[in-house]
Amino acid sequence: MGKRLLKEIIIFTVLLVILAVMQHSDLTSDPAARFETMATMGNYSHPFLWTAVVYLLLAGLRGFMGLIIRTTKSDKEK
């Protein structure tokens, strides 16, 4: 269970970074200004909420694909 949890945390973190850089390209050039803007607006949680939504969509897709793969494997074994 520990390895799986660590894997999911890594996936979530990588997804968070990718989404943040895609949405706010100034993070690569001037991250301090972006964090000042976040502090001013008080929207600390919105990156985590957006990442959680995308993560859950991807988790559903991964689960669905795993189900399909398991089903086709068991069909081939028969």
CORNORSUL-V92164 format. One record per pair of residues at least 6 apart in sequence whose ideal C-beta (glycine too) atoms are under 8 Angstrom apart, sorted by the first residue. I is the first residue (numbers start at 1). J is the second residue. Records with the same first field share a line. If there is no record, write none. Layout:
BEGIN
I = J, J
END
This chain:
BEGIN
11 = 55, 58
12 = 51, 55
15 = 51, 54, 55, 58
16 = 47, 48, 51
19 = 47, 50, 51, 54
20 = 27, 47
21 = 27, 28
23 = 50
24 = 34
26 = 33, 34
27 = 34
38 = 44
END
